[in-house]
Amino acid sequence: MIDKMPSPILITGARRSGTSMIAGILKICGAFGGNSLVESNYENHKIRNQLFHEYMRRNDLDIKGQFPFLPTKDLEIPRGWREKVERIILEDGYTQGPWMIKDFRLALTWPAWHYAYPNAKWVIVRRRTGDVVQSCLKTAYMQAFQNPMIREMIGVESEADGWRWWVAQYEDRFVEMVMEGLNCRVIWPERMIHGDYQQIFELVDWLGLKWNSKALEYVDPKFWKARIKEKESWQGQQ
């Protein structure tokens, strides 16, 4: 049965970029993520805890995806990775159809996943660097660059500059993925702030899913504050 499973949808991006929103939309549109999905971020906690954490520790990577990083070319390709992943997904209730894994760590460990799933469809979620930086500065668990020793190690003076460096590390991995020929689509969730849903419609179609209008009911509340702020900013300029 494992051999008959289709290749997965792999959703990744730097934290604070909107990966959870995209995964939530794809789940509504029919992508199976497992009964162990954490509803707040749509990560499969069994895959995260049983596979990602052990693999990243073995390669001296921060399981939080903040610091330190290693060049992806130095990462080992784990044995039996596909079998381990699919065993978890099957035990988690998978029967048929498209299935997905969403995790920011996918970008940091992409060679292992590409080796296991050369035909996977990758969704790279992007957000403007300045917005990611501001979000990191306001998020309690994003703490790496509060440490002056870490800032000194990477040659920056401020926490904000540390997060800019961090975003660039993820961008380097996105470039690697594209250059290596991974089957990728890039999506910018913030376009939905302005009511532009074309990218998400095209993404759902590309992934072989069926658009479900309930996805808009899920998206809209997440953006209403941003829309109000944009409207107030525009009115203030008049």
C-alpha positions in Angstrom: 0.0 0.0 0.0 2.9 2.4 0.7 4.2 2.0 -2.8 0.9 3.1 -4.2 0.8 6.4 -2.4 1.1 9.5 -4.6 3.8 12.0 -4.1 2.9 14.6 -1.4 2.3 18.3 -1.5 5.1 19.9 0.5 4.4 23.4 1.9 7.2 25.5 3.3 8.5 29.0 3.9 10.1 31.1 6.6 8.1 31.3 9.7 5.7 34.2 10.0 5.1 34.1 6.2 1.6 32.6 6.0 2.4 28.9 5.6 -0.3 27.9 8.1 -3.0 29.9 6.2 -2.0 28.2 2.9 -2.0 24.8 4.5 -5.4 25.5 6.1 -6.9 26.5 2.7 -5.5 23.3 1.0 -6.9 21.2 3.8 -10.3 22.7 3.2 -9.9 22.0 -0.5 -9.2 18.3 0.0 -5.5 17.7 0.9 -5.1 15.2 3.7 -2.6 16.2 6.4 -3.3 13.5 9.0 -5.4 13.2 12.1 -2.4 14.5 14.1 -2.5 18.0 12.5 -2.1 20.8 15.1 -5.0 23.0 14.1 -3.2 26.2 15.1 -0.4 25.7 12.5 -1.4 22.6 10.4 1.8 20.7 11.2 1.6 17.0 11.7 3.0 16.7 15.2 4.0 13.0 14.7 6.1 13.8 11.7 7.5 16.9 13.4 8.4 15.0 16.6 9.4 11.6 15.3 11.3 12.6 12.2 12.1 16.3 11.9 13.4 16.9 15.4 15.7 13.9 15.5 17.1 14.5 12.0 17.7 18.2 12.6 19.5 17.5 15.9 21.7 15.0 14.2 22.7 17.6 11.7 23.2 20.4 14.3 20.2 22.4 13.0 18.0 24.3 15.4 14.7 22.5 15.5 13.0 26.0 15.8 14.5 26.9 12.4 16.2 30.0 13.8 19.9 29.5 14.4 22.2 27.9 13.5 21.9 26.8 9.9 24.2 24.5 7.9 24.7 24.5 4.1 22.1 22.0 2.8 24.8 20.3 0.7 26.3 19.0 3.9 23.2 17.4 5.1 23.0 13.6 5.1 20.3 11.8 3.2 18.6 9.6 5.8 17.8 6.0 5.0 14.2 4.8 4.7 12.9 8.4 4.9 9.9 7.8 2.5 8.9 4.6 4.3 9.0 6.3 7.7 6.9 9.3 6.5 4.3 7.1 4.8 4.0 4.8 7.7 3.1 7.8 9.9 0.6 9.1 7.4 -1.1 5.7 6.9 -1.3 5.2 10.7 -2.7 8.7 10.9 -5.8 7.8 8.8 -4.7 8.3 5.1 -6.7 6.2 2.6 -6.4 7.9 -0.8 -6.1 11.1 -2.7 -3.7 14.1 -2.3 -1.9 14.5 0.9 0.3 17.2 2.3 3.0 18.0 4.8 3.4 21.6 6.0 6.5 22.7 7.9 9.1 25.5 7.7 11.7 22.8 8.3 11.1 21.4 4.9 13.0 24.3 3.4 16.0 23.6 5.7 16.0 19.8 4.9 14.8 19.8 1.3 17.5 17.5 -0.1 16.2 14.6 2.1 12.7 15.2 0.9 13.6 15.6 -2.7 15.6 12.4 -2.6 12.6 10.6 -1.1 10.0 12.3 -3.3 11.5 13.6 -6.6 8.0 14.1 -8.0 6.6 16.0 -5.0 4.9 19.4 -5.6 6.4 22.1 -3.5 4.6 25.2 -2.3 6.9 28.0 -1.3 5.1 30.7 0.8 6.6 34.2 0.6 6.1 37.4 2.4 7.8 40.8 2.2 11.0 40.7 4.2 10.1 43.8 6.2 6.8 42.4 7.2 8.4 39.1 8.3 11.0 41.0 10.3 8.3 43.1 12.1 6.3 39.9 12.8 9.3 38.2 14.3 10.1 41.1 16.5 6.6 40.9 17.9 6.4 37.1 18.3 7.4 35.7 21.7 8.9 32.4 20.4 11.1 34.2 17.8 14.0 34.9 20.2 17.3 33.9 18.4 18.6 37.4 17.6 17.9 38.9 21.0 21.2 37.2 21.9 24.1 39.6 21.3 26.5 36.7 20.9 24.5 35.3 18.0 24.3 38.8 16.4 28.1 39.1 16.7 28.5 35.6 15.1 26.6 36.7 12.0 28.0 40.3 11.9 24.9 42.3 12.7 24.2 44.9 15.4 20.4 44.8 15.9 17.8 42.2 16.4 16.0 43.4 13.3 19.1 43.0 11.2 19.4 39.5 12.6 16.0 38.6 11.3 16.8 40.1 7.9 19.9 37.8 7.8 17.6 35.0 8.8 15.1 35.7 6.0 18.0 35.7 3.5 19.0 32.2 4.7 15.6 30.9 3.7 15.7 32.8 0.4 19.0 31.0 -0.4 17.3 27.7 0.2 14.4 28.6 -2.1 16.9 29.5 -4.8 18.7 26.1 -4.3 15.4 24.3 -4.6 14.5 26.1 -7.9 18.0 25.6 -9.3 17.9 21.9 -8.5 14.8 21.5 -10.5 12.2 20.9 -7.7 8.6 21.2 -8.9 7.8 24.5 -7.1 5.1 27.1 -7.0 5.6 30.4 -5.1 2.6 32.0 -3.5 2.2 35.4 -1.7 -0.7 35.2 0.8 -0.7 38.9 1.4 -2.2 39.5 -2.0 -5.5 38.3 -0.5 -5.5 41.4 1.7 -6.5 43.3 -1.4 -9.0 40.6 -2.5 -6.7 39.1 -5.1 -7.3 35.3 -4.9 -6.0 34.4 -8.4 -2.8 32.8 -7.1 -4.6 30.6 -4.6 -7.2 29.5 -7.3 -4.3 28.6 -9.6 -2.4 26.8 -6.8 -5.4 24.6 -5.9 -5.9 23.7 -9.5 -2.2 22.9 -10.0 -2.2 20.6 -7.0 -5.2 18.6 -8.3 -7.5 19.8 -5.5 -11.1 21.1 -5.8 -11.8 24.7 -4.8 -14.1 25.0 -1.8 -15.6 28.3 -1.2 -15.4 27.7 2.6 -11.8 28.5 2.2 -12.7 32.2 1.8 -14.6 32.0 5.1 -11.4 30.8 6.7 -9.2 33.4 5.1 -11.2 36.6 5.5 -11.2 36.9 9.3 -7.4 36.5 9.3 -7.0 39.6 7.1 -9.7 41.9 8.3 -7.4 43.8 10.7 -4.8 44.2 7.9 -7.5 45.6 5.6 -8.6 48.1 8.3 -5.1 49.3 8.8 -4.5 49.7 5.1 -7.8 51.7 4.8 -6.8 53.9 7.7 -3.4 54.5 6.3 -4.8 55.4 2.9 -7.4 57.8 4.4 -4.6 59.4 6.5 -2.8 60.3 3.3 -5.7 62.0 1.7 
